[in-house]
Amino acid sequence: MKQLITSFVVGVIFALGLGVSGMTQADKVIGFLNIAGDWDFSLALVMGGAMAVHIVTYRLITKRKSPILAERFGIPTRTDIDPRLIGGSALFGIGWAIGGYCPGPGLVSLPAGSGHALAFVGALIVGMQAFHVVDVARNHKKATAAAAK
């Protein structure tokens, strides 16, 4: 239960940070991506600040034997670059550029009643479901082929 409450509190703090920094405004993100026009560098400052905090705290936290609210760290071990990673990254970037949101700011923007945020989150949900259907079918096909050998 502590882990759930902590996750909720951290999520609220993250949402407040997105709101205070203006990152819930799609125009800010699109302005950042428009390097040939009237470029808005504020997103670069927000990302730079987040990266600086992460670099310092990650090194401190991972020196511990285990996290405070879990038995072990959930640090990914894969380092390979495969077509799935490239495709997912490309789709994420395209969606970010078209919608002006990534998932966090899109969800945080929903309560404001923005039609753009609603459309983005709707497309996000449809895309996640489509991926799930394709992934399950692909894994089933692989399992069937392996069993036939």
Secondary structure, 3 states (H helix, E strand, C coil): CHHHHHHHHHHHHHHHHHHHHCCCCHHHHHHHHCCCCCCCCHHHHHHHHHHHHHHHHHHHHCCCCCCCCCCCCCCCCCCCCCHHHHHHHHHHHHHHHHHCCCHHHHHHHHHHCCHHHHHHHHHHHHHHHHHHHHHHHHHHHHHHHHHHC
